[in-house]
Amino acid sequence: MTGSSDRTIGGELDMIIRTAISRSRRSLSLAEEMNAAGFHTSAFVWAVRSIEIFVKEVMLLPYFFEQTGGDFGASFKKAQKGLGASSWGRAMKIVNEQYGPLDPMVTDDGNEVWTEWKAKVVRRRGDFVHGVADAKQAEAELVITWAEMMMTQLTLRLIVAKRHPLHDLFVAALISSQAQKGIQESETR
């Protein structure tokens, strides 16, 4: 273990966050593939799952990883418990307390995104999982689009939240990229 506060590119938190983003993106890609293949209910469920992975592993896991002194197993369990059985409010409370309040996310009609997500999406997913209903193609497409937008918006909010590791990693990558660009420009002169 290199240390729980290693927020450098290639460090433990970088690898944890990259893996988590990859897992959430793969889940969303799977949802898109399922929807295209006509499995709309499964697509809906996997799109919701992509946001669960993002919240647990990108947003919560880095905090618990640092809190536990780099104990991945313990931090993963705490992140799982932080979201619990779709406790989106509790998860966002932890994120806001630890990293500062994220900029609010609202729908086009001005409603708070997490309230809408819980009321319209998570509840509907429960109907599908328990066999009460089946998703339509348009319904799955909408949730896939929302999940993509939420991941993008949450990523941007974490980057500007200076206390989340994603901020440090993004800044380091940006500086590295700018330095590389400067080297390339000086070599072409």
SEKE-120966 format. One line per 8 residues: number of its first residue (from 1); their letters; for each residue y, x, z of C-alpha. Coordinates in nm, 4 decimals, always signed. Layout:
! SEKE-120966
NUM> a> Y/X/Z; ... .
! end
This chain:
! SEKE-120966
1> mtgssdrt> +0.0000/+0.0000/+0.0000; +0.3364/+0.1426/-0.1021; +0.5363/-0.0619/+0.1450; +0.6358/-0.4232/+0.1693; +0.9993/-0.3607/+0.0822; +0.9223/-0.1888/-0.2509; +1.1353/-0.3870/-0.4936; +1.1248/-0.1324/-0.7744 .
9> iggeldmi> +0.9895/-0.1817/-1.1231; +0.6183/-0.1153/-1.1012; +0.6170/-0.1696/-0.7244; +0.4023/-0.4200/-0.5406; +0.6507/-0.7064/-0.5502; +0.7122/-0.6469/-0.9192; +0.3403/-0.6725/-0.9874; +0.3051/-0.9827/-0.7689 .
17> irtaisrs> +0.5962/-1.1582/-0.9408; +0.4848/-1.0570/-1.2911; +0.1342/-1.1834/-1.2205; +0.2657/-1.5085/-1.0758; +0.4958/-1.5716/-1.3711; +0.2091/-1.4947/-1.6072; -0.0204/-1.7383/-1.4206; +0.2376/-2.0159/-1.4274 .
25> rrslslae> +0.3126/-1.9558/-1.7973; -0.0598/-1.9522/-1.8832; -0.0991/-2.2819/-1.7013; +0.1864/-2.4301/-1.9022; +0.0430/-2.2925/-2.2278; -0.2896/-2.4501/-2.1400; -0.1095/-2.7808/-2.0851; +0.0481/-2.7522/-2.4306 .
33> emnaagfh> -0.2889/-2.6750/-2.5912; -0.4584/-2.9645/-2.4118; -0.1859/-3.2041/-2.5173; -0.2107/-3.0899/-2.8796; -0.5889/-3.1421/-2.8632; -0.5457/-3.4980/-2.7351; -0.6222/-3.4368/-2.3667; -0.2913/-3.5802/-2.2447 .
41> tsafvwav> -0.3926/-3.6512/-1.8856; -0.5249/-3.2979/-1.8354; -0.2121/-3.1620/-2.0037; +0.0084/-3.3542/-1.7611; -0.1882/-3.2250/-1.4611; -0.1763/-2.8631/-1.5820; +0.1982/-2.8822/-1.6484; +0.2527/-2.9910/-1.2880 .
49> rsieifvk> +0.0162/-2.7159/-1.1769; +0.2315/-2.4602/-1.3581; +0.5272/-2.5514/-1.1376; +0.3094/-2.5456/-0.8254; +0.2028/-2.1918/-0.9139; +0.5626/-2.0928/-0.9818; +0.6899/-2.2302/-0.6510; +0.4052/-2.0859/-0.4443 .
57> evmllpyf> +0.3691/-1.7481/-0.6082; +0.7088/-1.6627/-0.7581; +0.9354/-1.8276/-0.5035; +0.7420/-1.8206/-0.1737; +0.4880/-1.5390/-0.1980; +0.7430/-1.2510/-0.2151; +0.9076/-1.3719/+0.1066; +0.5772/-1.3954/+0.2927 .
65> feqtggdf> +0.4632/-1.0629/+0.1452; +0.7665/-0.8914/+0.2971; +0.7362/-1.0937/+0.6190; +0.3727/-0.9883/+0.6716; +0.4449/-0.6214/+0.6055; +0.2666/-0.6262/+0.2722; -0.0511/-0.8124/+0.3697; -0.1269/-0.9906/+0.0438 .
73> gasfkkaq> -0.4058/-1.2124/+0.1818; -0.1966/-1.3384/+0.4731; +0.1116/-1.3856/+0.2574; -0.0838/-1.5795/-0.0050; -0.2186/-1.8165/+0.2623; +0.1325/-1.8686/+0.3997; +0.2670/-1.9405/+0.0510; -0.0121/-2.1937/-0.0042 .
81> kglgassw> +0.0752/-2.3572/+0.3261; +0.4489/-2.3428/+0.2425; +0.3983/-2.5852/-0.0429; +0.1022/-2.7571/+0.1184; -0.0007/-3.0837/-0.0392; +0.2932/-3.0903/-0.2791; +0.5556/-3.0536/-0.0075; +0.8283/-2.9574/-0.2508 .
89> gramkivn> +1.1032/-3.0220/+0.0038; +0.9469/-2.7866/+0.2583; +0.8979/-2.5162/-0.0056; +1.2593/-2.5385/-0.1218; +1.3786/-2.5365/+0.2390; +1.1961/-2.2058/+0.2946; +1.3428/-2.0611/-0.0260; +1.6960/-2.1740/+0.0604 .
97> eqygpldp> +1.6707/-2.0418/+0.4170; +1.5349/-1.7033/+0.3127; +1.7235/-1.6332/-0.0089; +2.0333/-1.8428/+0.0341; +2.0825/-2.1819/-0.1214; +1.9928/-2.1860/-0.4883; +2.2354/-2.3523/-0.7228; +2.1474/-2.7211/-0.7369 .
105> mvtddgne> +1.9335/-2.8531/-1.0187; +2.0202/-3.2020/-1.1380; +1.8910/-3.4258/-1.4119; +2.1082/-3.5483/-1.6985; +2.1851/-3.8610/-1.4979; +2.2918/-3.6607/-1.1899; +1.9808/-3.6985/-0.9733; +1.8390/-3.4082/-0.7761 .
113> vwtewkak> +1.5496/-3.2536/-0.9716; +1.3051/-3.2197/-0.6805; +1.3522/-3.5843/-0.5829; +1.2825/-3.6914/-0.9401; +0.9892/-3.4497/-0.9690; +0.8247/-3.5872/-0.6544; +0.8937/-3.9518/-0.7321; +0.8158/-3.9595/-1.1017 .
121> vvrrrgdf> +0.5919/-3.6655/-1.1806; +0.3902/-3.5687/-0.8736; +0.3155/-3.9304/-0.7871; +0.2043/-3.9968/-1.1461; -0.0116/-3.6842/-1.1428; -0.1832/-3.8241/-0.8341; -0.2645/-4.1405/-1.0301; -0.4229/-3.9300/-1.3036 .
129> vhgvadak> -0.6209/-3.7056/-1.0697; -0.7614/-4.0093/-0.8888; -0.8498/-4.1897/-1.2105; -0.6019/-4.4731/-1.1679; -0.4365/-4.4152/-1.5072; -0.4333/-4.1969/-1.8166; -0.1312/-4.0124/-1.9532; +0.0105/-4.0861/-2.2947 .
137> qaeaelvi> +0.0998/-3.8042/-2.5329; +0.4753/-3.8556/-2.4981; +0.4458/-3.8598/-2.1193; +0.2578/-3.5282/-2.1184; +0.5066/-3.3786/-2.3652; +0.7958/-3.4766/-2.1400; +0.6387/-3.3191/-1.8303; +0.5583/-3.0028/-2.0261 .
145> twaemmmt> +0.9223/-2.9854/-2.1357; +1.0432/-3.0443/-1.7793; +0.8102/-2.7755/-1.6462; +0.9403/-2.5251/-1.9018; +1.3005/-2.6106/-1.8160; +1.2319/-2.5928/-1.4421; +1.0690/-2.2497/-1.4701; +1.3630/-2.1212/-1.6712 .
153> qltlrliv> +1.6232/-2.2676/-1.4372; +1.4414/-2.1524/-1.1232; +1.4045/-1.8016/-1.2658; +1.7774/-1.7868/-1.3390; +1.8607/-1.9144/-0.9920; +1.6344/-1.6547/-0.8288; +1.7928/-1.3768/-1.0350; +2.1392/-1.4642/-0.9033 .
161> akrhplhd> +2.0112/-1.5155/-0.5466; +2.0690/-1.1549/-0.4431; +1.8143/-1.1665/-0.1603; +1.5115/-1.2608/-0.3746; +1.3125/-0.9635/-0.5135; +1.3457/-1.1032/-0.8657; +1.7181/-1.0234/-0.8479; +1.6524/-0.6567/-0.7701 .
169> lfvaalis> +1.3851/-0.6311/-1.0369; +1.6030/-0.7959/-1.3004; +1.9006/-0.5726/-1.2219; +1.6788/-0.2621/-1.2315; +1.5312/-0.3688/-1.5670; +1.8775/-0.4425/-1.7052; +2.0114/-0.1043/-1.5934; +1.7054/+0.0686/-1.7367 .
177> sqaqkgiq> +1.7467/-0.1174/-2.0654; +2.1160/-0.0289/-2.0857; +2.0410/+0.3357/-2.0068; +1.7722/+0.3411/-2.2769; +2.0132/+0.1849/-2.5247; +2.2747/+0.4467/-2.4366; +2.0225/+0.7258/-2.4944; +1.9229/+0.5813/-2.8309 .
185> esetr> +2.2862/+0.5461/-2.9381; +2.3655/+0.9044/-2.8383; +2.0609/+1.0299/-3.0334; +2.1767/+0.8541/-3.3513; +2.5232/+1.0111/-3.3407 .
! end
